[in-house]
Amino acid sequence: MKKVWRLSHLWLAILSFGFLFVAGITGVILAIEPMVDGYEREVPSVDLSKYQLADVISSLKSNYDEVFELNVNEHDQVTVELLNFEPELDGTYDYNPANQSLLPHTDIERNPIFEWSQTLHRSLFLETTGRNIMLVMAVLLSMITVSGIGLIAQRQQSWKKFYTKIVSSHFSQFSHVWLGRIFLFPLLVITLSAAVISVERLGWLASEQPIETTYAYVESESRAIESFDVLKGKTLADITKIEFPFSTEEDDYYRIYFKDEIVQIAQNAGQILSREKIDTMQQLKPWALLLHTGQGSWGWPIILLFSALAVLYFIVSGAIIFWKRNFKKKLKNAYTPDEAIYIILYGSENGSTKNKAYALYRALISQNIKAYITDLNHVADFPKLKQLVIITSTYGDGEPPMNANQFLGKCDAYLGNKNFKYSVVGFGAKEYPKYCQFAKDCISALSKTKAEMFLNPVYINHQDKTEFKNWWNRWAQKNQLTLDFDAHFKMKKPTLHQFEVVHKTAVYDGYQTTFNLWVKPKTDLPFESGDLLAVFAPDAEEERYYSLSKLNDSLFISVKLHEYGLCSQYLYLLEIGETLSGYIKEQPDFHYNKSATTHTYIANGTGVGPFIGMIQHNLVKRQHLILGLRNKKSFELYQNLLEGLYDTEISYSREPDEKRYLQEVVQAQKEIIITNLKNGGEVLICGNLSIAQDVLAILNHELLTENLSIESYQDNYQIKMDCY
């Protein structure tokens, strides 16, 4: 289904590109006209539904010698054509039914630019042929909007998530989707109304003959017009025109143009002489004109203006997206599939993942290594394959990108009996439950072959270039290759800052040493609890990230000491007064919401680090901490820092007499947590990703019993995660 939406959206846009551009430009100009037109009119619009039609007719007949015609325009302004001797009046006048006053009517001369734009917009200056073309274009544009709406719904994983957070890798794609969510529905209304107007003007669905019913005139006594049955309950808002009788003969008649019929009534007795039904297309036309032109409205023309501008922007951003997906950095392979030893297969929905795969390919080729790159759909029988690298994103609800949707079906046939090594890099967004799911599916498929995993899989959040660089360096090192990442992948180098160590504490719990570190930036740096501190150890090629807390003007991190951990060893050996190099990586999606009614923090081990600052800065609010540690000795490291927080549940996985796991605490308190979510609270989770997934599964299972889901709270930013 995704392919249908995508291809229909693409080819419809390509086919109608020129006409869309013309429609967009002229649409912007014409959308301005109703605002200018309304500003120039001196007679204000009134609520015509307040004025009974019979009273208006009676008033006009009694106050003026001859009344010929009354008209109501799209602005709900009334004009009358009349003749009067005392005072002398002759011609067309603007009529205000509120005070029955008359003003000389003057037609506003239309600006030539509006006239020219309208002709181009309607018919391309080709008269009937042009109208037919623009009708087809209106239908095509409506199909583009429908396919666009379908693509957004699929991208966001469901209709319920249509307006939730957009996960995107570049501005053109983000803005295309963001504006689409705002303007595609108005554009659908605009295009459908254009089709109605065109069909009506071309007369395609009009009745061959008006359906008119006539009635014989029967002489009867004269009656006051207020007693005419056909006029009872009718107001000026129900009509567009009245033609008054030409004579005083009793069988002469009023011809009244209602919205759905034209009625002739005898002027003295009110007898209906004929009824002519207005066909459906003519009844729809006023509404279609209002929706398509904005005539008679102040607010809608503004929407029309921005919708027309959006069409122009969609053309530009859509072209950029198309170019990035299909042409950017499209290189010719230096070796054939039969010659290559290293095979790189990618799955990319918008081009960002593809660019990373090509960067690796260029690096290998620069070292004269026989490498070959193609998308996952083109997996083949690579006879000299020694090492396979799969770099892929995940689309929507765990689905493969379009250029990778055939791989799982072909994997066993082409790779099942081969002996080779493989590595997999998955790109995704942690907000989605099926984070990097397609990359995991690829691993599952490869595990059923004779292939051997070369490097543990890596799942990268939001196309993070630093994480990809870290994987790149590990992969190159294990292959004993020198592949300069920066030479093949442009990446902005972070500005490093100096941080002074001001305090340190450590605890050995019988299994491992854990320590807390307070550092103070030597320059004024903005940061919040939940951000990351990126640390460069001496001689290290890559930085290491630590979730931080803001404690007064200092920065706090909690670190596990690993025996062979280059960065943790470096930090542990730092003395008070010494400095380290690093930078702050902001994580606004993991900042706590000050307006939330409650805050529930769930962490295991050093994952409690960012919550220390959140808790200390938010003691006036209801806060609840669920913390999983090894034993009571582990808790000594945090005990003083959590003073003032009385709602704390701690589980010890290695305490013999009190052994329980964090998941058990969440299971026991799931109803309280969910009640807090329903009441506007938020849940923040930090620590091991597998434990976080267990927590989400427990909460989701409970929510499903109430026909709710964890996803809705994630989409509403009430559940936030920083996991590894």
C-alpha positions in Angstrom: 0.0 0.0 0.0 2.9 2.3 0.8 4.2 1.9 -2.7 0.8 2.8 -4.2 0.6 6.0 -2.1 4.2 6.9 -2.9 4.1 6.3 -6.7 0.7 7.9 -7.2 1.8 11.0 -5.2 5.1 11.2 -7.2 3.7 10.7 -10.7 0.7 12.8 -10.2 2.9 15.6 -9.1 5.3 15.2 -12.0 2.4 15.1 -14.6 0.8 18.3 -13.2 3.9 20.2 -12.1 3.5 23.1 -14.6 -0.2 23.5 -14.0 0.3 23.4 -10.2 2.8 26.2 -10.5 0.4 28.3 -12.5 -2.4 27.5 -10.1 -0.3 28.3 -7.1 0.9 31.7 -8.4 -2.5 32.8 -9.7 -4.1 31.4 -6.6 -2.0 33.6 -4.3 -3.0 36.7 -6.4 -6.7 35.8 -6.4 -6.8 35.0 -2.7 -5.9 38.6 -2.0 -8.8 39.9 -4.1 -11.6 39.2 -1.6 -9.7 41.0 1.2 -9.1 44.0 -1.0 -12.7 43.8 -2.4 -14.2 43.7 1.1 -12.0 46.6 2.3 -13.1 48.8 -0.6 -16.9 48.2 -0.1 -18.6 51.0 1.9 -21.8 49.1 2.7 -21.3 46.7 5.6 -22.7 43.2 5.5 -25.6 42.4 7.8 -27.2 39.3 9.1 -29.9 38.7 6.5 -31.5 35.9 8.5 -33.0 38.5 10.8 -35.2 40.1 8.2 -38.4 38.5 7.0 -38.7 38.5 3.3 -42.4 39.5 3.3 -41.6 42.5 5.5 -38.8 43.7 3.2 -41.1 43.4 0.1 -43.9 45.1 1.8 -41.7 48.0 3.0 -40.2 48.5 -0.5 -43.6 48.5 -2.2 -45.1 51.0 0.3 -42.1 53.4 0.3 -41.3 53.6 -3.4 -43.3 54.2 -6.5 -41.9 51.3 -8.6 -39.5 48.5 -7.5 -38.1 46.4 -10.3 -35.6 44.1 -8.7 -33.8 43.1 -5.5 -30.5 41.2 -5.5 -28.4 39.7 -2.7 -24.7 39.2 -3.5 -22.0 36.9 -2.2 -21.1 39.4 0.5 -24.8 39.4 1.8 -25.2 42.9 0.6 -28.5 43.9 -0.9 -29.2 46.1 -3.9 -32.5 47.3 -5.3 -33.4 48.7 -8.7 -36.3 51.2 -8.4 -38.0 54.4 -9.5 -39.4 57.1 -7.2 -40.8 60.6 -7.8 -40.7 62.2 -4.4 -37.9 62.1 -3.5 -36.5 61.6 -7.0 -34.8 58.3 -7.2 -34.0 56.3 -10.3 -31.5 53.4 -10.7 -29.7 50.8 -8.5 -29.1 51.5 -4.8 -27.5 49.7 -1.9 -30.2 48.8 0.6 -29.7 48.3 4.3 -32.6 46.3 5.7 -31.7 47.3 9.2 -32.7 50.9 8.8 -34.3 50.7 5.3 -31.8 53.3 4.0 -30.6 53.7 0.4 -27.2 54.7 -0.9 -26.3 55.1 -4.6 -24.6 51.9 -5.8 -21.3 52.1 -7.6 -19.6 49.0 -9.1 -16.0 48.6 -8.0 -13.8 48.5 -11.0 -11.8 45.3 -10.9 -8.1 45.5 -11.0 -6.7 44.2 -14.3 -4.2 41.9 -12.5 -7.1 40.1 -10.9 -8.9 39.8 -14.2 -5.8 38.5 -16.0 -5.0 36.1 -13.2 -8.6 34.7 -13.1 -8.6 34.0 -16.8 -5.2 32.2 -16.6 -6.4 30.4 -13.5 -9.7 29.2 -15.0 -8.8 28.5 -18.6 -5.1 29.3 -19.5 -6.6 31.8 -22.0 -7.8 28.8 -24.0 -11.5 29.2 -23.3 -13.4 25.9 -23.2 -10.4 23.8 -24.0 -8.5 25.5 -21.2 -11.4 24.9 -18.8 -11.4 21.2 -19.6 -7.6 21.1 -18.9 -7.9 22.9 -15.6 -10.8 20.6 -14.6 -8.5 17.6 -15.2 -5.8 19.4 -13.2 -8.2 20.0 -10.3 -9.0 16.3 -10.2 -5.3 15.4 -10.3 -4.5 17.9 -7.5 -7.3 16.4 -5.4 -5.7 13.0 -6.0 -2.3 14.4 -5.0 -3.7 15.7 -1.8 -5.4 12.4 -1.0 -2.2 10.4 -1.7 -0.3 12.9 0.4 -2.7 12.5 3.3 -2.4 8.7 3.0 1.5 9.0 3.0 1.5 11.1 6.1 -0.9 8.7 7.9 1.3 5.8 7.0 4.5 7.6 7.9 3.1 8.5 11.3 2.0 4.9 11.8 -1.8 5.5 12.1 -4.5 8.1 11.6 -4.5 8.7 15.4 -0.9 9.8 15.2 -1.5 12.1 12.2 -0.6 15.3 14.2 2.1 13.7 16.5 5.8 14.4 16.4 7.4 14.1 12.9 10.6 12.1 12.8 12.7 13.4 9.9 16.3 13.6 8.8 16.4 16.9 6.8 14.5 20.1 6.7 12.9 19.7 3.3 11.2 16.4 4.3 10.2 17.8 7.7 8.6 20.9 6.3 6.9 19.0 3.5 5.2 16.8 6.0 4.6 19.5 8.6 2.9 21.9 6.1 1.1 18.9 4.5 -0.6 18.2 7.8 -1.9 21.8 7.9 -2.8 22.5 4.3 -3.6 19.2 2.6 -7.2 19.1 4.0 -7.9 22.7 2.9 -6.4 22.0 -0.5 -8.7 19.0 -0.8 -11.6 21.3 -0.2 -10.3 23.8 -2.7 -9.7 21.3 -5.5 -13.0 19.6 -5.1 -14.8 23.0 -5.1 -12.8 23.9 -8.3 -14.1 20.7 -9.9 -17.7 21.5 -9.0 -17.4 25.0 -10.4 -15.8 23.7 -13.7 -18.4 21.0 -14.1 -21.2 23.4 -13.6 -19.8 26.0 -16.0 -19.1 23.4 -18.7 -22.7 22.1 -18.2 -21.6 18.5 -18.0 -24.2 17.5 -15.3 -26.9 20.1 -16.0 -30.4 19.0 -16.7 -31.4 19.3 -20.4 -34.5 21.2 -19.5 -35.4 22.9 -16.2 -38.0 21.0 -14.3 -40.9 23.5 -14.1 -44.4 23.0 -12.7 -47.1 25.5 -13.7 -50.4 26.1 -12.0 -53.5 27.7 -13.5 -54.3 31.1 -12.0 -57.5 31.1 -10.0 -59.1 34.5 -9.1 -59.3 35.1 -5.4 -59.4 37.9 -2.9 -56.3 40.1 -2.4 -54.2 39.4 0.7 -51.5 41.2 2.5 -48.1 40.0 1.4 -47.2 39.1 5.0 -49.9 36.3 4.8 -48.5 34.6 1.7 -47.9 31.0 2.6 -44.8 30.6 0.4 -43.1 33.5 2.2 -43.8 32.4 5.8 -40.6 31.8 7.7 -38.5 33.0 4.7 -35.8 35.6 5.2 -33.4 37.6 3.0 -30.8 34.9 3.7 -32.9 32.4 1.7 -32.9 34.2 -1.6 -30.6 35.6 -4.2 -33.0 37.7 -6.3 -36.5 39.0 -6.5 -38.1 40.3 -9.7 -41.1 42.5 -8.9 -44.3 42.7 -10.9 -44.3 45.0 -13.9 -48.0 46.0 -13.6 -50.8 46.1 -11.1 -52.7 43.4 -12.8 -53.8 40.8 -10.2 -52.3 37.9 -12.2 -48.9 39.6 -12.5 -46.3 38.0 -10.3 -43.2 38.1 -8.2 -40.4 35.9 -9.4 -38.4 34.8 -6.4 -35.1 33.0 -6.7 -34.6 30.8 -3.6 -31.5 28.7 -3.1 -33.1 25.5 -4.4 -36.0 26.7 -6.6 -37.5 29.6 -8.5 -41.1 30.5 -7.6 -43.6 32.7 -9.3 -46.4 33.9 -7.1 -49.4 36.1 -7.9 -48.9 39.5 -6.5 -52.4 40.0 -4.9 -53.4 36.6 -3.6 -50.0 34.9 -3.2 -51.0 32.0 -5.3 -48.1 29.9 -6.7 -48.1 30.1 -10.4 -45.0 28.0 -11.1 -42.1 26.3 -9.4 -38.8 25.6 -11.2 -36.3 23.4 -9.4 -32.7 24.5 -9.5 -30.5 21.5 -10.4 -28.0 20.1 -7.9 -24.9 21.6 -9.6 -26.4 25.1 -9.5 -27.3 24.7 -5.8 -23.7 23.6 -5.0 -22.2 26.4 -7.0 -22.6 29.2 -4.4 -20.9 27.0 -1.8 -18.2 26.0 -4.2 -17.5 29.6 -5.1 -17.3 30.5 -1.5 -14.9 27.7 -0.7 -12.8 28.2 -3.8 -12.7 32.0 -4.1 -13.4 33.2 -0.6 -15.9 35.8 -1.9 -18.2 36.8 0.9 -15.8 35.8 3.6 -13.0 37.4 5.5 -11.3 34.5 7.2 -11.4 31.9 4.4 -9.4 34.0 1.9 -6.5 34.0 4.4 -6.6 30.2 4.4 -6.8 30.2 0.6 -3.8 32.5 0.4 -1.6 30.4 2.6 -2.8 27.2 0.9 -1.7 28.6 -2.5 1.7 29.5 -1.0 1.9 26.0 0.4 1.4 24.6 -3.1 4.4 26.5 -4.3 6.4 25.4 -1.4 5.4 21.8 -1.9 6.7 22.0 -5.5 10.1 23.1 -4.2 10.4 20.9 -1.2 9.0 17.9 -3.1 11.6 18.4 -5.9 14.4 18.5 -3.3 13.2 15.3 -1.6 12.9 13.6 -5.0 16.4 14.7 -6.0 17.9 13.6 -2.7 16.3 10.2 -3.0 17.2 9.5 -6.6 20.1 11.6 -7.8 22.3 12.9 -4.9 25.7 11.3 -4.7 24.6 8.5 -7.1 27.9 6.9 -7.9 28.8 4.2 -10.4 30.2 1.1 -8.9 34.0 0.6 -9.5 33.6 -3.2 -9.4 30.9 -5.6 -10.6 29.0 -7.8 -8.2 31.0 -10.7 -9.4 34.3 -9.0 -8.5 33.5 -7.5 -5.1 34.7 -8.9 -1.8 32.9 -6.3 0.4 29.2 -5.8 -0.3 27.3 -2.9 1.1 23.5 -3.1 1.0 21.4 -0.2 2.1 17.7 0.5 2.8 16.8 4.2 2.7 13.5 6.0 2.6 14.6 9.6 2.2 18.3 9.4 1.2 20.0 10.0 4.5 20.8 6.4 5.3 21.9 5.9 1.6 24.4 8.8 2.0 26.0 7.1 5.0 26.3 3.8 3.1 27.9 5.6 0.1 30.4 7.3 2.5 31.6 3.8 3.6 31.7 2.7 0.0 33.9 5.6 -1.1 36.2 5.0 1.9 36.7 1.4 0.8 37.3 2.3 -2.8 39.9 4.9 -1.8 41.9 2.0 -0.3 41.6 0.0 -3.5 39.3 -2.5 -1.8 37.0 -4.3 -4.1 33.6 -3.1 -2.9 30.1 -3.0 -4.4 27.1 -1.0 -3.2 23.4 -1.4 -4.0 20.0 -1.3 -2.3 18.8 -4.3 -0.4 16.2 -5.1 -3.0 19.0 -5.9 -5.4 20.7 -8.5 -3.3 22.2 -11.1 -5.6 24.5 -14.1 -5.8 27.8 -12.4 -5.0 30.3 -15.1 -5.8 33.4 -13.6 -4.0 31.5 -12.2 -1.0 33.6 -12.2 2.2 31.9 -9.5 4.2 28.5 -8.0 4.0 27.5 -4.6 5.6 23.8 -3.8 5.8 23.0 -0.1 6.6 19.2 0.4 6.8 16.5 2.6 8.2 13.1 1.5 9.4 9.9 3.1 7.9 6.6 3.6 9.7 5.5 0.8 12.0 8.6 -1.3 11.7 8.4 -1.6 8.0 11.3 -1.8 5.5 12.0 1.2 3.2 10.7 0.9 -0.3 14.1 -0.1 -1.8 14.5 -2.8 0.8 11.0 -4.5 1.0 12.1 -7.5 -1.1 15.2 -8.4 0.9 13.7 -10.7 3.5 12.1 -12.7 0.7 15.3 -13.0 -1.3 17.8 -13.4 1.5 17.8 -17.2 1.9 17.8 -17.8 -1.9 20.9 -15.7 -2.6 22.8 -15.8 0.7 21.5 -18.9 2.5 24.4 -21.3 1.5 27.3 -18.8 1.6 30.0 -18.5 4.2 30.7 -14.8 4.9 30.7 -12.3 7.8 28.2 -9.6 8.2 27.6 -6.4 10.2 24.3 -4.5 10.5 23.7 -0.8 11.3 20.1 0.2 11.9 18.7 3.8 11.9 15.5 4.6 13.6 13.7 6.7 16.3 13.4 5.6 19.9 10.0 7.3 20.1 8.6 4.4 18.0 7.9 1.1 19.7 9.5 -0.9 16.9 12.8 0.9 17.1 15.1 -0.2 14.2 12.8 -3.2 13.7 13.7 -3.8 10.0 17.4 -3.9 10.9 16.5 -6.5 13.5 14.5 -8.4 10.9 17.6 -8.5 8.6 19.7 -9.9 11.5 17.1 -12.6 12.1 17.1 -13.5 8.4 20.9 -13.6 8.2 21.1 -15.7 11.4 19.4 -18.5 9.5 22.1 -18.6 6.9 25.7 -20.0 7.2 27.0 -16.4 7.7 28.8 -15.3 10.9 28.2 -12.0 12.6 31.4 -9.9 12.4 30.5 -7.0 14.6 27.6 -6.6 17.1 24.7 -4.7 15.5 24.3 -1.0 16.2 21.0 0.8 16.4 21.4 4.5 15.9 18.8 7.1 17.0 17.8 10.0 14.7 20.6 9.5 12.2 23.1 10.5 14.8 26.4 11.0 12.9 28.6 10.7 16.0 27.2 7.2 16.8 27.7 6.2 13.1 31.3 7.5 13.3 31.8 5.4 16.4 30.6 2.3 14.6 32.6 3.1 11.5 35.8 3.3 13.6 35.2 0.0 15.4 34.4 -1.7 12.1 37.5 -0.4 10.4 39.7 -1.2 13.3 38.4 -4.8 13.5 39.1 -5.1 9.7 42.6 -3.6 10.2 41.7 -0.9 7.8 42.5 2.8 7.9 39.3 4.6 6.9 39.2 8.3 7.5 35.6 9.1 8.4 36.0 12.9 8.2 37.5 12.6 4.7 34.4 10.8 3.3 31.6 12.2 5.5 31.3 15.9 6.2 30.5 16.4 9.8 30.6 19.6 11.9 33.2 19.2 14.6 31.9 20.2 18.0 33.4 23.0 19.9 35.2 21.6 23.0 35.0 23.3 26.4 36.9 22.8 29.6 35.3 21.5 32.7 36.9 21.6 36.1 36.4 18.7 38.6 35.0 20.1 41.8 33.8 17.0 43.7 33.9 13.2 43.4 32.5 10.3 45.4 32.8 6.5 44.8 31.4 3.2 46.1 32.4 -0.4 45.5 29.3 -2.6 45.9 31.2 -5.9 45.9 30.8 -6.3 42.1 31.8 -3.0 40.5 32.9 0.5 41.3 30.5 3.3 40.6 31.4 7.0 41.1 29.7 10.4 40.9 31.5 13.3 39.4 30.7 17.0 39.7 32.3 19.3 37.1 32.0 23.0 36.5 32.3 24.6 33.0 35.0 27.2 32.8 32.8 29.2 30.4 29.2 30.1 30.7 27.3 27.2 29.0 23.6 26.6 29.0 22.5 23.1 30.0 19.6 21.3 31.7 19.1 18.0 33.5 18.6 15.4 30.9 21.2 16.7 28.5 24.4 14.8 27.7 28.0 15.5 28.5 30.3 14.3 25.7 33.7 13.5 27.0 37.0 13.0 25.1 39.5 10.9 26.9 43.2 11.5 26.0 44.1 9.6 22.8 40.5 8.5 22.2 39.1 8.8 18.7 35.5 9.1 19.8 33.6 10.8 22.6 31.6 9.0 25.3 28.2 10.3 26.4 26.9 10.6 29.9 23.4 11.7 31.0 23.8 14.7 33.2 22.1 16.6 36.0 22.2 20.3 36.7 23.1 20.9 40.3 23.3 24.7 40.9 26.0 25.8 38.5 27.7 22.4 38.4 27.2 19.4 36.2 26.7 16.0 37.7 27.2 12.6 36.1 27.2 9.0 37.5 29.6 6.6 35.9 30.3 2.8 36.2 34.0 2.1 36.2 34.9 -0.5 33.5 38.1 -2.4 33.7 39.0 -1.7 30.1 36.8 1.4 29.7 39.1 4.1 28.3 36.8 7.0 29.2 35.5 5.7 32.6 39.1 5.0 33.7 40.1 8.5 32.6 37.3 10.1 34.6 37.9 8.0 37.6 41.5 9.0 37.9 40.8 12.7 37.6 41.6 14.7 40.8 39.7 17.7 42.1 40.9 20.8 40.4 41.9 19.0 37.2 40.0 19.6 33.9 38.5 17.5 31.2 37.5 18.4 27.6 34.0 17.9 26.3 30.8 19.5 25.1 27.1 19.6 25.9 24.7 17.8 23.6 21.2 19.1 24.2 18.4 16.6 24.6 15.2 18.8 24.8 13.0 15.7 24.3 14.3 14.4 27.7 13.8 17.6 29.7 11.1 17.3 32.4 7.9 19.2 31.8 7.4 21.8 34.6 3.7 21.9 33.9 3.2 18.1 34.3 1.0 17.2 37.3 3.3 14.4 38.5 6.7 13.1 37.6 7.6 9.4 37.7 11.3 8.6 37.3 12.3 5.0 36.4 16.0 4.2 36.3 18.4 1.3 36.8 22.0 1.9 38.1 23.7 5.1 36.9 20.5 5.9 34.9 19.4 7.8 38.0 22.0 10.4 37.1 19.8 12.9 35.2 17.0 12.5 37.7 19.0 13.9 40.6 18.9 17.4 39.2 15.2 17.1 38.1 14.2 16.0 41.6 16.2 18.7 43.4 14.8 21.5 41.1 11.2 20.2 41.4 10.6 19.4 45.1 7.3 21.3 45.2 5.7 18.9 42.7 4.6 15.3 43.3 7.5 13.1 42.3 8.0 9.3 42.4 11.3 7.5 41.8 11.5 3.8 41.0 15.2 2.8 41.1 16.8 -0.6 40.4 20.2 -1.2 42.0 22.4 -4.2 42.8 22.4 -3.9 46.6 22.1 -1.5 49.5 25.8 -0.6 49.2 25.0 0.7 45.7 22.4 3.1 47.2 25.0 4.8 49.5 26.2 6.7 46.4 22.8 8.4 46.0 21.3 8.4 49.4 22.2 12.0 50.4 21.4 13.3 46.9 17.8 12.0 47.2 17.0 13.7 50.5 13.7 15.5 50.3 12.1 12.9 48.0 9.8 10.8 50.1 8.2 8.7 47.4 10.9 6.3 46.5 10.8 2.6 45.6 14.2 0.8 45.4 14.7 -2.7 44.2 17.9 -4.7 44.9 18.6 -7.5 42.4 21.6 -8.9 44.4 20.4 -8.4 48.0 19.7 -11.9 49.3 16.9 -11.2 51.7 15.2 -8.4 49.7 15.9 -9.6 46.1 13.6 -8.2 43.5 13.9 -6.6 40.1 12.9 -3.2 38.9 10.3 -4.7 36.6 8.5 -6.3 39.6 8.2 -2.8 41.2 6.7 -1.4 38.0 4.3 -4.4 37.8 3.1 -3.7 41.3 2.7 0.0 40.8 1.5 0.0 37.2 -2.0 1.2 38.1 -0.6 4.2 40.0 1.7 5.1 37.1 -1.1 4.9 34.6 -3.5 7.0 36.7 -0.8 9.7 36.9 -0.4 9.6 33.1 -4.2 9.9 32.6 -4.1 12.9 35.0 -1.5 14.8 33.0 1.7 13.4 34.6 4.8 12.2 32.9 7.1 9.2 33.0 10.9 9.5 32.4 13.0 6.4 31.9 16.8 6.2 31.9 19.2 3.3 31.8 19.4 0.0 30.0 17.2 -0.2 26.8 16.0 -3.8 27.4 14.8 -2.9 30.9 13.0 0.2 29.5 11.3 -2.0 26.9 10.2 -4.3 29.7 8.7 -1.3 31.5 6.9 -0.1 28.4 5.5 -3.6 27.8 4.1 -3.8 31.4 2.4 -0.4 31.1 1.1 -1.1 27.6 -0.4 -4.5 28.6 -2.4 -2.7 31.4 -3.4 0.1 29.0 -4.7 -2.3 26.4 -7.2 -3.6 28.9 -8.7 -0.1 28.8 -8.5 0.1 25.0 -5.6 2.5 25.3 -2.0 2.2 24.2 1.4 3.4 25.4 2.0 5.0 22.0 -0.5 7.8 22.6 1.3 8.9 25.7 4.7 8.7 23.9 3.3 10.8 21.1 2.1 13.3 23.7 5.6 13.5 25.2 4.3 12.1 28.5 6.7 9.2 28.3 10.3 10.1 27.6 13.4 7.8 27.4 17.1 8.1 27.4 18.4 4.6 27.1 21.4 2.7 25.8 
